[in-house]
């Protein structure tokens, strides 16, 4: 059993009850961490924090636009006021703009990069500075995707943002490795999230094709990503930094 007792974790994009952010938050809370959740949907993310508190965990939440630099300072101040420190940051917030090159607009491109990549830069910079000031190390976990590892038609903007997260993670991990601040990326494959369920309900044939392309013949569950988040957040991963973790049922291995 991973022990996160006494740790404080900040998780972005945690409003969806069936999403990856809340899955990781729930597992870390069950392992003893105090959770601070953020999302653009303030009401929904507060509801998620209330669920954690109802289960006996320490949790708080606030609205955040992860692309707004000033809001990262506000979030940092709120976490410190609530829990006194930041040990773990999970940069989970993201969107998927899936357009072929003859369809995507410049505005859609910039929005994709801003939400998926700029936010990781802003969050990592804030957390690194805070962890340095605390002097106790820490763990930063950046959510990428298998789309950041290989090309997919219609994923030019999304793949660019997620590939950027991968190499950004490796580069900045080297800058703070000697300070015991660990930075790693997770690359989910096809995961059974709320968004995925809605999309698949509209087209069962597509679902069957997706599953057939996965060596394990099933979509992953949010908890599969959440378990990896909790492991990388913990002292069990104390010698791991600058690494990428693919959780995809074998897709990339083909």
N, C-alpha and C positions, 0 to 999 in steps of 0.2 A: 504494500500500500504506500503510495507516494504521500509524503507529509509536507504540506504547505502551511503548516501552522505558523502564525506570526507574519506571513507574507501579505503584501498588499498588491493587488493586480488591477490594472486599468485595461479595460477591453472596449474597443470602439466597434460601432456597427452591431450592437448587441440587442436591438429592439425585437427582432423576430423570435418568437418562441421556438420555432423549428429551424433556426439558423445556426451557422457555425459559431458565431460569436457567443451566443447564449449557451450553446452546448459546452464550449470551453469554460465559460464562466461558471456554469453549474457544477462541472466536474472539479474545478479548482476550489469552489466554495465547499464542496463536500469533503475536500481534502484539507480544509482548515484555513484557506486564504480569505481575506477580506476583499470584496469586489467593488469596484467603481465602474459603472457601465455608462457608455455614452452612445448617442445616436442622433441623427437629424430629426427623428420622430420622438420628441421628448416624452409624450404621454405613454407611448408604447414601451420605451426603455425604462421609465419609472415603474411601469407595471411589472416588468421583468425583475427589477430590483425588489419590488414588494413581494414577489413570489419567493425570492431567495430569503428575504427576511422572515416570511411566514414559515419557511422550512427551518428556521433557527440559525441562519447564517448572517454575517455582517455584510450589508450591501447598501450602496447609494447610487444615484444616477443623476445625469443632467443632459440637457440638449447640447449637441455639438455638431457644427459643420466642420468636418475634418480638413477642408481645404482652406479654412480661414486661419491664418497664422496667429492672430491675436487670441483666438478662442483656445488655442493650445495652452497659452499662458493661463487663461481663466480656468481651464480644466485642471492644470497642474496645481493651481492655488486651491481649488475646491477639494482635490484629493488630499492635499497636505492638511487642509483644515479638518477634513473628516477623519483621516487615518494616520496622518503624520509623516508618511513616506511613500515612495513608489519603488517596489521591488521588481515588478513585472509589467511590461507593456505588451499587449497583443494588438497589433495593427491589423484589424480584421475588416474594417469598413471598405466597401467596394461596390462597383456597379459593372455591368457588362453591356457595352455598346457593340453589338454584333452586326456589322455592315460590311458589304463588299466595297472595294475601292471606288467603284462607279456610283456608289450610293451615299457613302459617309460624307458628312459636311465637316468643315474645319471646326465649327463650334462643337460638334459631337466628339471629334478627335481630342480637342483641348479639354473637354469635360471628362472624358475617359482618363486621360493622363493625370488630370488634376485630382480626381477622386482616388484613383488607384495607386498613383506613384508619388505625386506631390505630398499627399497626406502621410505617406510612409516616411518621407524625408522629414516633414515637420514633426511628426510624432517621435521618430527616432532621435532627432536632434534635441528635442525637449527632454526625453527620458535619459539620454546619455548625460546631459548636463546635470540633471537632478541626481542620477545614480553616482556620478563623480563627486558631487557635493556631499552625498551621504557617506561615501567611502566604503560601502559594503558590497560593491558589485551589483549584479542584477541580470535579468534576462529579458531580451526584446525578441518578440516572435512576430515575423511578418508573413501574412498570408499571401501567397502567390497562387499558382495554378499549374496544372500540367500544360496549359496553353502558353506558359512562359518557358517551356522546354522544347516544344516542337511546333511547327507551323500548322495552322488550320485555316482553310478558306473562310473568309468572313470574319476572321478574328485578328485582323491587322492591328487595330487600335488596342483591343483587349490584350492580345499577345504581347504587344510592345510594352504595355504598362506592367504586365506580370513578369515579363522577361527582365524589365528594368528593376523590379523589386528583387529579383534573384541576385543580380550582379551588384546592386546597391548594397544588399545585405552582406555579401562576401567582403566587399571593399571596406565598409565601415566596421565590420567585425574585427578586422585586422588593426584598426586604429585604437581599439580599446581592449584588446584581448589581454594585455598585461595588467589591466585594471580589474579583471574578473567580471567585466560586463560582457555577457554572451549575447550574440545576435545570430539568429537562424531563420530560415524560411521553410514554410510548409507548402507543398504543392498538391492540393486535392485534385482528384479526378472527378468522376460523375458521382455526386452526393445527393441523397434523397432529402433535399431541403423543401421548405414550403413552396418556394419559387419553382423548383423542379416538378413538384407534384401538380401544380396548376398547369404548367406547360405540357406535361405528359398526359394529363387528363383530356386534353384537347386533341391528342394524336397518339393513340395506342400503338400504331405501327412504328412510329419513330422510337417509342420506348423500347419495343422489342428489338429494333435494330441496335440501339445503344447498348442494351444488355448483352446482346450477342457479340459485340465488339470488345467486351470486357472479359479477360481470361477467367476471372472468378465468377462470371455470369450473374452478377448482381450489382446494383448501385450501393455505394457506401452509405452509412448513416452519419448524421452530424456528430454523434459520439465518437466515431472513428477519428475524426479530426480533433475533437475535444480532448481525447485521450493523449494524442500527440502533443497538443498544446500544454496540457498539464505536465507531461513528462519533461518537455523542454523548459518549462517554468521552474522545475524542481531542482534540488541539489543532486538528484540522481543523474542529471545531465551536466554535471559540473565541468566536464572536460570536453564539451561539445560547443563549438562556435564556428561561424562562417560556413555552416553546412546546410544542405537542402534535403528535405525529407518528403519523399513522394508517397502519398497515400491514395492509391488509385486502383486497387484490385488487379494490378499487373499490366495496365494499359501501356505504360512507357517501356516496359520490358520487351514488348513485341518488336 
